Amino acid sequence: MTSAPGRRSSTFTRLLRHGFTDPSDAERFLDSPELAPVRNDPVLLDALGGTADPDLALHGLVRLLEAQETATGRQELLDTVIAAKPLRDRLLGVLGASAALADHLARHPRDWQALVTYEPRDLHPGVEEFERGLADVTDPVSLRVAYRRCLLSIAARDVCGTVDVSQTAAELADLATATLRAALALAEADAPEDAALCRLAVIAMGKCGGHELNYVSDVDVIFVGEAAGDADEDKALRAATRLASHMMRICSETTVEGSIWPVDANLRPEGRNGPLVRTLASHLAYYQRWAKTWEFQALLKARPVAGDLALGEEYTAALRPLVWKAAERENFVADVQEMRRRVVANIPAAEVDRQLKLGPGGLRDVEFAVQLLQLVHGRADASLRSGTTLDALKALAAGGYVGRADAAQLDEAYRFLRSLEHRIQLHRLRRTHLVPEDEADLRRLGRSLGLRTDPVAELTREWRRHTTVVRRLHEKLFYRPLLDAVAALAPGEARLSAEAARERMVALGYADPAAALRHLEALASGVTRKAAIQRTLLPVLLGWFADSADPDAGLLNFRKVSDALGKTPWYLRLLRDEGAAAENLARVLSAGRLAPDLLMRAPEAVALLGDGDGGGLTPRSRASLEQEVLAAVRRADNAVQGVTAARGVRRRELFRTAAADIVGSYGTESQPAEADQGALVDMVGGAVSDLTAATLAGTLRAVVREGWGDTLPTRFAVIGMGRFGGHELGYGSDADVLFVHEPCEGVSEREASEAANKVVAEMRRLLQVPSADPPLLVDADLRPEGKSGPLVRTLGSYEAYYRRWALTWERHALLRAEPVAGDEDLGRRFMELIDPLRYPAGGLDEDAVREIRRLKARMEAERLPRGADPKLHAKLGPGGLSDVEWTVQLLQLRHAAQAPGLRTTRTREALAAAREAGLVSEEDAEILDEAWVLATRVRNAVMLVRGRAGDTFPTVPRELAAVGRYLGYGPGHAGDMLDAYRRTARRARGVVEELFYGGL
């Protein structure tokens, strides 16, 4: 082959055409003495070109020939390869797909003969055939050699396409079963006295139990032990534990022949902390009292495989009824879905896109979806109880629990992904689920799956296509048949029964499944385009509703919005074409009462949810809000219309803010929940405060315009107080204000005062007139002399009062004062007037400090509602808002004259400034800030969930769960939420005791 340049060039080209990537190296191997007899045989070259990696196959063949001990052995191998096509395809196919099995053949050169037999029983071996293959093992090393010899035959059938991926996985599970039996026999032979004391059953779990094992995978097991005969139970269990441990080591430990696979017993009760072997009674007691949802899900695949099979059957018979009751557990679906989310969250970020098993659209998505459906419907339908994913999927489709087209797509995707996983692991016989990045590896994988034109590009395209299908279908799989149960189906299509549909709705968390199914029927029935789009949307929306604390409310609200907007052409198109809009709407409609109530009053606000980049939910600036409100007032015919328009803007913008808060708190599939809770609090406080200021500005303009034209006979300003002035308003907060005026030149004080009082009275009236928009209560009780003082004062009157009569509490209240509407110059001069009062040059004397402390103590004692738990009261309880705010404000009163950073109306800014000034330690500042943010979030959550303001956690379980979801706690974790609140508040109270009541 090296005689002439032209000949060499021709061979080089021929090798390239046959798929070799290193023709020079291939020529060298073909010219080796071992291949001399067949170097020109076209059959060999064609066969090598048909493998996944011709270079790897040729190299492996040369190594195998070199390893033959005699020339006769080499000739026998060559003759068989050339003459026997089945052997040639199998041997070269394995060598081209698996470097690890090529290494095995080089170490054990006679094992190639395991591939010669080509009889029907050899094509579909089971446990019995594999046990015969392992019959002669005498120690862990010989077990490994025999195991790999059997594995060689499985791989050969796999790469040649003799069996499909499900049959390969079943054969691997059967080989694992035979191997566990052989390992247990070795352990018993080493300790016959232990074997005599006990009965030990090995229960396969996971993929081995499900008859769908990988080439390299942990083999999950559970051990059950009983005393043999009259043996003492404790001694028997200790003996069984020794046997089980030894059996695990035999399989797992590394020897000169490597290891087989790890045997993992961590699915047992209590996991690693529990005993390795338990009696059947102990297992049963644990599952009856303590087991979590995922443990019943794991038992779906339990199957006795080794040891005392009768005891194993007793185990599965005893636990099987408990498995099929798992779906009756509270938060069942949520528990399963949360476990799936936790798995995805734990994948390293750099691996997510290459994770074949655990990543989005991966194998685990199919398996979880199928298992979820099995647990819900397998109670009543025994045909669904297979531990094998593909068999269960087929049964689900046959029973109408899954749409047939969806099942077919998932079946195809799962088979592709499992085949890819098998080929990845087969190469080095290493446990991995990552798609490689190296182009040579991708080329080999693509060719092994029959993609020969452009293996790398085709493989990548197919892989992405199938993961996209899985990602799209895996949750829809659960919800679409609910629609089919209430809609007309194509002839011959199986339908979910009414009882099965009800079961599924209950499992999803619907309290009234009958009503929920009626809503689905109303939305999805019919042959209209609208109904068709709803049938596309609803499977996904139902999943998002189920992820909330109140799925019933989510679905009911969606029906109401759809009824209101059903004839609007953009509505369903928006939800269908922009994934963000549909998911945002689902979150908003199922998170509580406030946001849906705001939306129902003007459903067209749904359009705010449609901006895919989130811009539609970004709160608008105060300037743009004022501009819109004032323009609406100008267009109005009178004050009533003008204020109605201003309140309409307020309602829409409250919805925008609430939706942004809910979506940020829940997160979406494309955007995780906002990690910085303080950012959400600042967003809500700033947005609602700006909105309130713009509403007051518009109302003031409308009232003045109607009563006095363009000019009021007195300059007029509104000063925000309390949370309003601090930019910290919540959804249910009143607007605390002061009203100040100053007569225009030539206008008597009496005329000016009458005009100012009329303006205030009309503003307050119009903002509270019953209408479709929420009222805005304007509270002026923080004015001088409180409720006993005049509602409006001139700037001079304020000056005279504060100079002579200002009480400590009034100075304290002025810390939050900030102009919000009206005459800007008057507002600025009011600030100049009060700055010396709230930021006194010499700070506070001790009498004033004592007075503030007395006021605080009295407020706690008098204002806390009777029967309320102080430790859970977000405003007045220990470590609540009042504690933190009074502590910060006392610092401001004492030190703001010397520390300019403290001159702010905002609590968090003032706290940060106090830390910067060294008045509060960094740790104490963090504790106070965390408590203030959490208490504010609790108040916002209560308003969002109940639709009315509150300072304590709800007592109704669903409402409490909804508050928990808003605060980031999953289903069933309301107790954890309350404990966390108490802990945070307790730590804050400790700081308050030291800073406020101690040595400030």
Disulfide bonds with the S-S distance in Angstrom:
none
